[in-house]
């Protein structure tokens, strides 16, 4: 969430930066300030009453010491106690209201983010490799059916649409990719962690999936009011970043570099009409996620490094891709700056997002109460970053489609052969 002091000090600048995102979240700034002023007034009134109570309590003690009647002053103190309790309840309600408002305000886009209303304003930052020269390329669905790699009917039979079953060499390819991704990022300096696939509600709030995206999530363990206490992890970003929720780290612990594989679960409630062909958009999919927690002086510098680590996967596999920077109207709710890595899918004739690498500034750290102590003894919020390293379905799609050969076989990239155990799928 945003620092309330930043909002207090320059609300107009905050509003103007939020306006570049589009929508009307900027209007919440005035509500936050009104709530903050009311809360601070209540706290001031409470402190004044506490001082009065302290003084009157001393008067009671003096009267009793003299053997004089203190009942009138004791009645005053009881009345003060009731008023303090009332102010406590009002202040707590105002604090909860302010917190709720702050949780719903998106992060401020980095000043260097390109300004635009939607993805059409996202500039291409760089391109790696060239599009393979293929005559009438097949898409991954044709290739998967031809080589019996994926069974869509079985997935529907077991769990419904949006789920698939990988079989035979298809399942082996999925496993080979997961191990390759993890080993590559461990070599890049990340610590591998294996985390729970269920996460608490406060963890989802901490990384910004809630409250905005609850309709897209699979919730469970609901209370009588229907509020879910647990969620299937939508991405490893949630459990991995929250490993340090509500903790105070020594500065020497930074930077933290973590990598994890998890299955990811999403309802995709807002994806109607989007490209759902094959395995491009599913309710359950595998992903390897990179997370870094760093000193706030280095967050946006580290974003370049983390993006390069995600790119290293595609480079080692020899897959043509491009990197785009998201404009202010397309950057995610919690992110201050984001690069998307899009891999070429010749069977579809377009690029597919395979990784999104973001720096959140201290936005997530504030929500999670994740802090570190600097040499001066001050508690500060670090910057958090994450990036897909990478998402499996679209990497799988690109691998099949860019690797297809004239004889109908699929070439396995050299770096993946030791994991997969063969240089190709099908063919002579």
N, C-alpha and C positions, 0 to 999 in steps of 0.2 A: 504494500500500500504506500501511498505518498506520505511524506513527512508533513505533519500538520503545520510545522513551523514554516516550511516552504510556502504552504498555502496562505498562512497568516501574513507572511512578509511581502508576498507579491501575488495576490490572487488574480490580478488581471493577466499577468504573464502565464500563469497556470491555465487559465481559461483559454487564452489564445493558442497555447500549445495543444490543449485537448481538442480545440476546434479543428485542428489539422487532421485529426482522426476521422472526422465526420460524426454524425449522430449528435445527441444532445447531452452527453455525459458532462460537458462543461457546466451545465446548469446546476449540477450537484455541488459545485464549489460554494455557491451562496448558501446552500442548505447546511453544508459542513461548517461554515463560518458562523452561521446563526446558532447552530447547535453547540459549537465550541464556546461561543460567548456566553450562552446560557449555562453551560457546564461550569465554566470558570467563575461565573457570578455565584453559582450555588456553592462552589468550593470556598470562595471568599467569605460568604455568609456563614458557612459552617465553621470556618476558622475563627471568625469573630465571636460566634456563640461559644466555641470551645474556650476561648480566652475569658469570656464572661463567666463561664462555669468554673474555670480555675480560680478566678478571683473570688467568686461567691463561696466556693468550697473552703478557701482559706478563711473567709469571714465566719463560716460555720465553726471551723476549728477554734478560732479565737473566742467566739461566744461560749462555746462549750467549756473551753479552758477557764473562763470566768464564771462558769456555772449559770450563764444566762440563757434565755430561751432563743433557740435558733430555728424554730419550726417554720416561721415565715420565709426565711431564706432557703430552707430545705425545699419548701414548696416551689420556690423560684427555680431551684436547680432541677427539680423533677420536670418542670415545664420546659426548661432549656433542653433537657435530655430528650423529651418528646419531639421538640422542634429539630434537634440535631438528627434524630432518627428519620424524621420526615425528609430533611434535606439530603440525608444519605441515600434514601430510596430514589429521590428525584435526580440526584447526581449520577447514581448508577444507571438509571434509565437513560439519561442524557449521554453517558459514556457509551452505552450499548448502541444507541442511535447513531452517534458519531462514528463508531467503529463500523457499523453496517453501511453507512454512507461511504466511508473510505474504502471498504472492501469492494464497492461497486464502481469506484472511479478507476479507469484504466491507468496504466503507467504513462508517463510523459515520453513521447518519442524523442530520441536523441536529436539535438539541434542539427546534426549533419544528415539526418534522414531525408531522402527526397520527399518533397511534398506532393501528394496526389490523393485522389479519392478512391482508387481501386487498383487492381492488379495491372491494369493497362499502363500505369505510371511506374511500374517496377523496372529500373534499368538493368541491363545485362552488364555484370561486372567483368566477367571473363568466360572464355570458352576453352575447353580442353579436348584435344583429339579432333577427329573428323567423323562425319556420319559415314557408316559403312555403305559401300556401293552394293545395293541388293536389288535385284529385279523381282518385282512383285513379292515383297516380303510377306510372310505369314505373321499373324499376330500370335500372342502367347497362348490363346485359347486353342487355336488350331494345332500349334506345336505340342501343347500339353496333351491334347487328345490323341494326336498321332503317336506319341511315344508313351502314352498311358502314365503320365506323371501326376495328374491331378484328377480326382473323381468328384465332380460337382454334385452329381445325384446322391452320392453317399453322404456328403456334407449336409444336403437338404434333408435327407432321411433322418439323420441323427439330430440336427440342431435347427434346421430351417435355412432360409436364404441368408446369404452373407457369411456362410461357413463352407469350408472345403475339406477334403481328405487328400493328403499327399500320399502317393503310393510308390513302392519300388524305388526306382532311380529318382523319382520326384521327391520322395521323402528323404533319400540320402543326400540329394542336392541341397535341400533345406537345412539339414543337419550340418553338412559341410560348410555352407555359408555362415551359419551361426558360429561355428568354431573358428573359421577364418576371421570373421569380424572381431571376435573377442581377442584372439591372439594378436591381431594387428594393432589393436588399441592398447593392449598391455605393453607391446613393444614400443608404442608411442608414449609410454610413461604413466598409464592409468592403472589404478588398483582395481582388480575385478572384485565385485561384490555380488552375492546372491541374496535377493531380498524377497520379502513376502509379496504375494500377488493380490492380497487384500490390503486396503489402506483405510485408515480412520478418516472420518469427515474433516477433522481439523487439518489433516495432511492435504486433503484436496483443496481446502481453503488456503493453506499455506503457499501452495504453488500456483494458485489462481484459477484452477478448474471450477471451483465453486466461489460464488453462487451462480455465475453466468451460464455455465455449460452443463448444469445438472441434467437436463433433458437428454443429453448425449451419453450419459454415464449409466452403468449398470450398478444400481444401489441394492443394498441388502441390509438385513438386521434392523428393519424400520421399527420405530416406537409406535405408541398408540396414535400419535398424530400423523403418522406416515413419514416422519423424517428419518432418512437413512443414516445409520451410524457407520456403516462400512461400505466400501465400493470396490469392485474389481478394478485393478489398476488400468487406467487408460494409456499409460506410458510409464516406463521405469523412472522417468524424471520425478514422479511423485514420491515413491518410496525412497529413492536414492537421495534426493535433496533433503527430504525430511528426516534422514538419519541424524541430522544435526539440529532439528527443530528444538527450540527452547533450550539452547545450550550456549555457553560462553567459552569460546575457544581461545587458547593462547595464540598470539600473532604468529609465533613460530610454526604453528600447525598449517598455516596457509603457504602455498595454495594446496587445496585438496583436489585430486583428479581421480574420478571414479568412473567405472564402466560396468554396465550390467545388462544382461539379457532378461527380458520378460515377455510372456505373451501379453498383448494389449487388447482391451475390450472396450468397444465403443458402439453405441446404438446408431450413430450416424443419423440422428433424428432430423438434422437440417440438410441432408444431402439429396433430397428429392430432385430428380432431374439432372443430377451430376453424373459423371462417367462412372458407371458401376460394372463395366464389362469385366468378366473374368475375375481376377484377384486384385484388381486395382483398388477397390474400396470394399473392405470387409468388416464384419463385426468382431472378429477375432483374427489377430495377426501377430507375427513375431517381430521383435525389434531389439536392436542393441543401442543403448543410449549412453551418451557421454555427459558427465556432469562435472563442472568445476566450481569451486568456491574460492574466491581470491580476494586479495586486498583491493579496496575500492579505487586505489590509484591505477590499477592495472586492468580493470574489467574489460574495457573496449579494445585494449591491446590484445588481451587473451582471446577475445572473440575471433580475431584473425587467425590465431594459432589453432583454436578448436575447429574452425571451419576447414583449415588445411588438413587436420587430422581426419575429418569426415571425408574430404576429397581424396585422401590417400587410398581409401578403399577402392574407389572407382578407377583411380590411376593404376593401381596394382592389377585390377581386373581388366584393364585396357578398354573401359567403356567410355564412349563419348558423352560429355555432359557440359552443362553451363551453370554458372552461378549468377543469381540475380539478387539485388537488394530490395527489400520490401519498402514501399513508400509508407507515409504516415497513415494513409487510409486502409492499408492492408496488413500492417504489422499487428501481431497478436495482442490480446488484452494486457498481458503481464510484461511484454517485451518492450525494451527501449530501442533495440536495434536488431535486425534479423537479416540473415542471408539464407536463401533457399537454394539448394543444389538440385538441379533437374537433370535427370538422365534421359538420353534419347531412346525412344521406343519406335523403331522403324515400322513395325507391324501396325502401329496406331498412327504413325506419321506425326508424332508430336513429342514434346518433352514431358516427363512425369516427375513430380517432386518426390525425391527419395530421402531428403534430409532437410531439416530446418534448424539452423544454428542461431541461437539468440543470447544476447546479454540483457539481463533484467535489471541491471543496476542493483540498488538495495531494496527494490520493490518486494521481492519474495522474502528476503531476509527479515524485513519489518513484519510481514504477515506471520512469519514463523518464529519470531523473536530469536533469531539466530544472530549472535554477536561475537566479537572478538575483543580482547583487551590489548590496547596499544601500549608502547613503552612508557607513555605518560600516565598509564593507569586508567585511561578513558575507555568505556565500553562503546564500540562502534559496530556498524552494520557492514558486513562484507558484500561484495557483488557475487551474484550467482549466474551461472551460464549453463546452457545445455544444448545438445545437438544430437540428432539421430546419427548413429554411426554403423549401420543405417537401418531403415525400415526394410524388412525382407520382401514383402510382396512385389513392390515396384522394382527393387533390385533384381528379383527373380524374373520379372517380366523382361527387363532390359537384357539380362543375361541370355535368356532364350532367344529374344528377337534379334539382338545384335550378333549373337553367336551362331545363327542358323546358316547352314551351308547349302550349296547348290544340290548336293546329293541327298538332302533331307535330314542330315545329321545336325547336331548342335555341338559346336566346339566349346570345350571347357577351358577357361583361361589357365595359363601355365601356373599361376600362383595358387589356383584352387585345386589343381590335379592331385597334390599329395593328400588333400582332405577328402576329395571325392573318390579317388582311386581309379580314375579313368580319364582319358584325354578328350572323350566325346560321348555323346548320347546318340545311339543309333548309328546308321551308316554302315559301310562295308567293314 
